[in-house]
Amino acid sequence: MNRGEIETIFLEQNLELIAEQMNISIADAEIIQARLWTNPELSIDEVSFWSTQAQRDFFFDDIPDAPNTRQFTIELSQMIRTAGKRRKDVAVQTVARDIAIQEFGETLRELRTELRQSINEILYLQAFEKVLSEQVAVLERLVDAHERQARIGNFSTSELLRLQASSLEIENELNQLKIELNSQLRILKSLLHLPPTANIVIVSSEADDKDVIVPTLQDLYLLAMENRPDMRMQRLQTEFYTKTLRYEQAQRVPDITVSAYYDRFDGIFPNYVGFGLSFDLPIFDRNQGNIRAARLSIEQSHFLERQVQNEIFNEIAEAFRNYEQSLRFYRRMSGSALFSDLNNMLEVYTRNLLNRNISLLEFIDFMEAYQTSKQIFLETQMAVRNNFEELQYTVGIDIR
């Protein structure tokens, strides 16, 4: 797979992303709940399963005990929220939903960067595995040739052992590299929610190392202020506390409960119907504590917003410098004739050793230098890619 195919699967199948996205639906459900009116309350009380003789004598002379002469009361009440509490609660829950969206964006930003850096690590390990495999193949060819020469006395046993030791040393490095590659593939499969039996090979493209025109540091700051989910989240947190303050201030106004009451055979009237109105008297509790807490939360959120902004600026500056530094070194290495001729030199040195034009010591020194040079080049290439992803992470948006 290439990068595009991997990211498509990631967006569709990553379970952590799917779970985080459900928080948005949960927040939508909270908005629906906040819009609802409170349920009316129905109570049936003072039910008597028989009527007394006094009730029958007073209300119904000579009427036998019957269901329609039994005592009970029914009350129906409805609480009415005042001062726009329901509307203000909806406003609070709406901001909470917006915060959930930014939390999803922050999770996506972190996981996507982890995914891309894992891809870069795998590309490096795949490329270095190829280098080591080529070296192993060359050394095995040389060992076979020198074993034949050693049997007829044209090559010393000590030199043969030195070649075999070099071959085993590189094979050991190759084995350790494959173990590391398996570890990175495990991380990738977890991010993509693929089965452990999946065999993944990542195909690199020219776009992976294409020069990117990076905006200036000041432009990167502006992009981050508009696109960083944690910055947006902190601003929304301030708005959340502001709307919470309005809601808590509305709580000072008591809610009103309207009720209708029916009483049968419990007073001087056989069928009594009445209406009522009730509300709290805001004498002691005027919600002072919650209002003060909301005001302090707004002030606190402003400080945290400035702190997040300062951290973002420092993160961008560091990532920008790291990317520029690694890119300069990579370009210098790419422009060097040494690295472009390395593969040809390996074949030349191999032929020269077989033809006895160079010593075994010279060949082994070259092999070590060849491996070190290849490794440094690939590590630098990976560093450029990872530092670029880190820069995009600090800005909060793709700048490629």
C-alpha positions as CSV (number, residue, x, y, z in Angstrom):
1,M,0.0,0.0,0.0
2,N,1.0,3.6,-0.5
3,R,0.4,6.4,2.0
4,G,-2.9,7.4,0.6
5,E,-4.4,3.9,0.8
6,I,-3.1,3.5,4.3
7,E,-4.7,6.8,5.5
8,T,-8.0,5.9,3.9
9,I,-8.1,2.6,5.8
10,F,-7.0,4.5,9.0
11,L,-9.9,6.9,8.7
12,E,-12.4,4.2,8.1
13,Q,-11.3,1.5,10.6
14,N,-9.3,3.0,13.5
15,L,-11.4,2.1,16.5
16,E,-10.1,4.9,18.8
17,L,-11.3,7.4,16.2
18,I,-14.7,5.7,15.8
19,A,-15.1,5.7,19.6
20,E,-14.1,9.4,19.9
21,Q,-16.5,10.4,17.2
22,M,-19.3,8.8,19.1
23,N,-18.7,11.5,21.8
24,I,-20.1,14.0,19.3
25,S,-23.3,12.0,19.0
26,I,-23.5,11.7,22.8
27,A,-23.2,15.5,23.0
28,D,-25.9,15.9,20.4
29,A,-28.1,13.7,22.6
30,E,-27.4,16.0,25.5
31,I,-28.6,18.9,23.4
32,I,-31.9,17.1,22.7
33,Q,-32.3,16.3,26.4
34,A,-31.7,20.0,27.3
35,R,-34.5,21.1,24.9
36,L,-37.1,18.9,26.6
37,W,-39.7,20.2,29.0
38,T,-39.9,18.7,32.4
39,N,-42.6,16.0,32.7
40,P,-45.8,16.9,34.5
41,E,-46.3,15.1,37.8
42,L,-49.5,13.2,38.7
43,S,-50.2,12.0,42.2
44,I,-53.1,10.0,43.6
45,D,-53.4,10.2,47.4
46,E,-55.7,9.5,50.4
47,V,-57.4,6.6,48.6
48,S,-60.0,5.0,50.9
49,F,-61.3,1.6,49.9
50,W,-64.6,2.2,51.8
51,S,-66.8,5.1,52.7
52,T,-67.7,5.9,56.3
53,Q,-71.3,5.9,57.6
54,A,-70.9,9.6,58.4
55,Q,-70.0,10.3,54.8
56,R,-73.0,8.4,53.5
57,D,-75.3,10.1,56.0
58,F,-74.0,13.6,55.3
59,F,-73.7,13.4,51.5
60,F,-75.9,10.6,50.4
61,D,-78.7,9.5,52.6
62,D,-79.7,5.9,52.4
63,I,-77.1,5.1,49.7
64,P,-75.2,1.9,50.3
65,D,-71.4,1.7,50.3
66,A,-70.3,1.9,46.6
67,P,-67.2,2.8,44.7
68,N,-68.5,6.2,43.7
69,T,-68.7,7.2,47.4
70,R,-65.1,6.4,48.3
71,Q,-62.6,9.1,49.2
72,F,-59.4,10.0,47.1
73,T,-57.4,13.0,45.9
74,I,-55.8,13.6,42.5
75,E,-53.2,16.3,41.9
76,L,-51.6,17.2,38.5
77,S,-48.6,19.6,38.6
78,Q,-46.3,21.1,36.0
79,M,-43.0,22.9,36.7
80,I,-42.3,25.9,34.4
81,R,-38.6,26.9,34.1
82,T,-38.2,30.6,34.2
83,A,-35.6,33.2,33.1
84,G,-34.9,31.3,29.9
85,K,-33.1,28.4,31.8
86,R,-34.0,25.8,29.2
87,R,-32.7,28.0,26.3
88,K,-29.5,28.8,28.3
89,D,-29.0,25.1,29.1
90,V,-29.2,24.3,25.4
91,A,-26.6,27.0,24.7
92,V,-24.3,25.4,27.2
93,Q,-24.7,21.9,25.8
94,T,-24.2,23.3,22.2
95,V,-20.8,24.6,23.2
96,A,-20.1,21.2,24.9
97,R,-20.8,19.5,21.6
98,D,-18.4,21.9,19.8
99,I,-15.7,21.0,22.4
100,A,-16.4,17.3,21.7
101,I,-15.8,18.0,18.0
102,Q,-12.4,19.6,18.8
103,E,-11.5,16.7,21.1
104,F,-12.1,14.4,18.1
105,G,-9.9,16.7,16.0
106,E,-7.2,16.5,18.6
107,T,-7.4,12.7,18.7
108,L,-7.2,12.6,14.9
109,R,-4.2,14.9,14.9
110,E,-2.3,12.8,17.4
111,L,-3.2,9.4,15.8
112,R,-2.5,10.6,12.2
113,T,1.0,11.9,13.2
114,E,1.7,8.6,14.9
115,L,0.5,6.8,11.8
116,R,2.7,8.8,9.5
117,Q,5.8,8.5,11.6
118,S,5.2,4.8,11.8
119,I,5.0,4.7,8.0
120,N,8.3,6.7,7.8
121,E,9.9,4.2,10.3
122,I,8.8,1.3,8.2
123,L,10.0,2.8,5.0
124,Y,13.4,3.3,6.6
125,L,13.5,-0.2,7.9
126,Q,12.4,-1.7,4.6
127,A,15.1,0.3,2.7
128,F,17.8,-0.6,5.2
129,E,16.7,-4.2,5.2
130,K,17.4,-4.1,1.4
131,V,20.9,-2.7,2.0
132,L,21.7,-5.4,4.5
133,S,20.3,-8.1,2.3
134,E,22.4,-7.0,-0.6
135,Q,25.5,-7.1,1.6
136,V,24.6,-10.5,2.9
137,A,24.1,-11.7,-0.7
138,V,27.5,-10.3,-1.8
139,L,29.3,-11.8,1.2
140,E,27.7,-15.2,0.7
141,R,28.8,-15.1,-2.9
142,L,32.3,-14.2,-1.8
143,V,32.4,-16.9,0.9
144,D,31.3,-19.6,-1.6
145,A,34.1,-18.4,-4.0
146,H,36.7,-18.3,-1.4
147,E,35.7,-21.7,0.0
148,R,36.5,-23.2,-3.4
149,Q,39.8,-21.3,-3.5
150,A,40.7,-22.3,0.0
151,R,40.3,-26.0,-0.8
152,I,42.9,-25.7,-3.5
153,G,45.2,-23.6,-1.4
154,N,44.7,-20.2,-3.2
155,F,43.1,-18.5,-0.1
156,S,44.0,-18.8,3.6
157,T,41.6,-20.2,6.1
158,S,42.0,-17.2,8.4
159,E,40.8,-14.8,5.6
160,L,37.9,-17.2,4.9
161,L,36.9,-17.1,8.6
162,R,37.1,-13.3,8.5
163,L,34.7,-13.2,5.6
164,Q,32.3,-15.6,7.3
165,A,32.4,-13.6,10.5
166,S,31.6,-10.4,8.6
167,S,28.7,-12.2,6.9
168,L,27.3,-13.5,10.2
169,E,27.7,-10.0,11.7
170,I,25.6,-8.4,9.0
171,E,23.1,-11.3,9.2
172,N,22.7,-10.6,12.9
173,E,22.0,-7.0,12.2
174,L,19.5,-8.0,9.6
175,N,17.8,-10.3,12.1
176,Q,17.5,-7.5,14.7
177,L,16.2,-5.1,12.0
178,K,13.5,-7.6,11.1
179,I,12.4,-7.8,14.7
180,E,12.2,-4.0,14.9
181,L,10.2,-4.0,11.6
182,N,7.8,-6.5,13.1
183,S,7.3,-4.2,16.1
184,Q,6.5,-1.2,13.8
185,L,4.1,-3.3,11.7
186,R,2.3,-4.3,14.8
187,I,1.8,-0.6,15.6
188,L,0.6,0.0,12.1
189,K,-1.8,-2.9,12.1
190,S,-3.3,-1.7,15.4
191,L,-3.8,1.7,14.0
192,L,-5.5,0.3,10.9
193,H,-7.4,-2.4,12.8
194,L,-6.0,-5.1,10.6
195,P,-5.5,-8.8,11.6
196,P,-2.1,-9.9,12.8
197,T,-1.8,-12.2,9.8
198,A,-1.9,-9.3,7.4
199,N,1.3,-8.9,5.4
200,I,2.0,-5.2,4.8
201,V,4.6,-3.7,2.4
202,I,4.6,0.1,2.1
203,V,5.4,1.5,-1.3
204,S,7.3,4.8,-1.3
205,S,6.6,7.5,-3.9
206,E,8.4,10.5,-5.2
207,A,6.0,12.7,-3.4
208,D,7.4,11.4,-0.1
209,D,10.6,13.3,-0.6
210,K,9.4,16.2,-2.8
211,D,10.5,19.6,-1.6
212,V,7.7,21.4,0.3
213,I,7.4,25.2,0.3
214,V,7.0,25.8,4.0
215,P,5.3,29.1,5.0
216,T,7.2,31.6,7.2
217,L,7.3,31.2,10.9
218,Q,4.8,34.0,11.4
219,D,2.4,32.4,8.9
220,L,2.7,29.1,10.7
221,Y,1.7,30.8,14.0
222,L,-1.4,32.3,12.3
223,L,-2.3,28.9,10.8
224,A,-2.0,27.2,14.2
225,M,-4.2,29.8,15.9
226,E,-6.9,29.0,13.4
227,N,-6.5,25.2,13.1
228,R,-5.0,23.7,16.3
229,P,-7.8,21.7,17.9
230,D,-6.4,22.3,21.4
231,M,-6.4,26.1,20.8
232,R,-10.0,26.0,19.6
233,M,-10.9,23.8,22.5
234,Q,-9.5,26.3,25.0
235,R,-11.4,29.1,23.4
236,L,-14.6,27.1,23.5
237,Q,-13.9,26.3,27.1
238,T,-14.0,30.0,27.8
239,E,-17.2,30.3,25.9
240,F,-18.6,27.3,27.8
241,Y,-17.9,29.0,31.2
242,T,-19.4,32.2,29.9
243,K,-22.7,30.5,29.0
244,T,-22.5,28.5,32.2
245,L,-22.4,31.8,34.1
246,R,-25.5,33.0,32.3
247,Y,-27.3,29.8,33.2
248,E,-26.2,30.0,36.8
249,Q,-27.4,33.6,37.0
250,A,-30.8,32.4,35.7
251,Q,-30.9,29.9,38.5
252,R,-31.5,32.9,40.9
253,V,-35.0,33.2,39.5
254,P,-37.1,30.5,41.1
255,D,-39.1,28.1,38.9
256,I,-42.9,28.0,39.1
257,T,-45.0,24.9,39.6
258,V,-48.6,25.1,38.5
259,S,-51.0,22.5,39.9
260,A,-54.6,21.4,39.6
261,Y,-56.2,19.5,42.5
262,Y,-59.3,17.3,42.9
263,D,-60.4,16.1,46.3
264,R,-63.4,13.8,46.8
265,F,-65.1,13.5,50.2
266,D,-62.3,14.9,52.3
267,G,-63.7,18.2,53.2
268,I,-66.9,20.1,53.4
269,F,-67.4,19.7,49.6
270,P,-68.0,16.2,48.2
271,N,-66.1,17.2,45.0
272,Y,-63.5,19.8,45.5
273,V,-61.5,21.3,42.5
274,G,-58.7,23.7,43.1
275,F,-55.7,25.3,41.5
276,G,-52.3,26.2,43.0
277,L,-49.0,27.9,42.4
278,S,-45.7,27.3,44.1
279,F,-42.2,28.5,43.9
280,D,-39.1,28.8,46.1
281,L,-38.4,32.0,48.0
282,P,-34.8,33.0,47.1
283,I,-34.0,34.3,50.6
284,F,-30.9,32.2,51.6
285,D,-29.8,30.4,48.5
286,R,-29.5,32.7,45.5
287,N,-27.0,30.4,43.8
288,Q,-24.2,32.7,44.9
289,G,-21.5,30.0,45.1
290,N,-22.1,28.5,41.6
291,I,-22.2,32.0,40.1
292,R,-18.9,32.9,41.7
293,A,-17.4,29.6,40.6
294,A,-18.5,30.3,37.0
295,R,-16.9,33.7,37.0
296,L,-13.6,32.3,38.4
297,S,-13.7,29.6,35.8
298,I,-13.9,32.2,33.0
299,E,-10.9,34.1,34.5
300,Q,-9.0,30.8,34.8
301,S,-9.8,29.9,31.3
302,H,-8.3,33.1,29.9
303,F,-5.0,32.4,31.7
304,L,-5.0,28.9,30.3
305,E,-5.7,30.2,26.8
306,R,-2.7,32.4,26.9
307,Q,-0.6,29.5,28.2
308,V,-1.7,27.2,25.4
309,Q,-0.9,29.9,22.9
310,N,2.6,30.4,24.3
311,E,3.2,26.6,24.2
312,I,2.0,26.4,20.6
313,F,4.4,29.2,19.5
314,N,7.4,27.5,21.2
315,E,6.4,24.1,19.7
316,I,6.2,25.5,16.2
317,A,9.5,27.4,16.5
318,E,11.3,24.2,17.6
319,A,9.7,22.0,15.0
320,F,10.4,24.6,12.3
321,R,14.1,24.8,13.2
322,N,14.4,21.0,13.5
323,Y,12.9,20.5,10.0
324,E,15.1,23.2,8.4
325,Q,18.2,21.7,10.0
326,S,17.5,18.1,9.0
327,L,16.5,19.2,5.5
328,R,19.7,21.2,4.9
329,F,21.8,18.1,5.9
330,Y,19.7,15.8,3.7
331,R,20.1,18.1,0.7
332,R,23.8,18.2,1.2
333,M,24.0,14.4,1.4
334,S,21.7,14.0,-1.7
335,G,23.9,16.3,-3.7
336,S,27.1,14.5,-2.9
337,A,28.5,12.2,-5.6
338,L,29.5,9.7,-2.9
339,F,26.0,8.6,-2.2
340,S,25.0,8.4,-5.8
341,D,28.0,6.1,-6.6
342,L,27.7,3.8,-3.6
343,N,25.9,1.0,-5.3
344,N,28.3,0.9,-8.2
345,M,31.2,1.0,-5.8
346,L,29.9,-2.1,-4.1
347,E,30.0,-4.1,-7.3
348,V,33.4,-2.7,-8.2
349,Y,35.0,-3.6,-4.8
350,T,33.4,-7.1,-5.0
351,R,35.0,-7.7,-8.5
352,N,38.3,-6.3,-7.3
353,L,38.4,-8.7,-4.3
354,L,37.6,-11.7,-6.5
355,N,40.4,-10.7,-8.9
356,R,42.7,-10.1,-5.9
357,N,43.2,-6.5,-6.8
358,I,42.5,-5.4,-3.3
359,S,43.0,-7.0,0.1
360,L,40.3,-8.5,2.2
361,L,40.9,-5.8,4.9
362,E,40.3,-3.1,2.3
363,F,37.1,-4.8,1.2
364,I,35.8,-5.2,4.8
365,D,36.6,-1.5,5.5
366,F,34.7,-0.5,2.5
367,M,31.7,-2.7,3.5
368,E,31.6,-1.1,6.9
369,A,31.8,2.4,5.3
370,Y,29.2,1.4,2.7
371,Q,26.8,0.3,5.4
372,T,27.4,3.3,7.6
373,S,26.9,5.7,4.7
374,K,23.7,4.1,3.6
375,Q,22.4,4.0,7.1
376,I,23.2,7.7,7.8
377,F,21.5,8.6,4.5
378,L,18.3,6.6,5.2
379,E,18.2,7.9,8.8
380,T,18.5,11.5,7.6
381,Q,15.8,10.9,5.1
382,M,13.5,9.5,7.8
383,A,14.4,12.4,10.1
384,V,13.3,14.9,7.4
385,R,10.0,13.1,7.0
386,N,9.4,12.8,10.7
387,N,10.4,16.4,11.4
388,F,8.0,17.6,8.7
389,E,5.2,15.6,10.2
390,E,6.0,17.0,13.6
391,L,5.9,20.5,12.1
392,Q,2.4,19.7,10.6
393,Y,1.4,18.4,14.0
394,T,2.3,21.6,15.7
395,V,0.5,23.7,13.1
396,G,-2.6,21.5,13.2
397,I,-3.1,21.3,9.5
398,D,-1.4,19.6,6.5
399,I,0.9,22.1,4.8
400,R,2.1,19.8,2.0
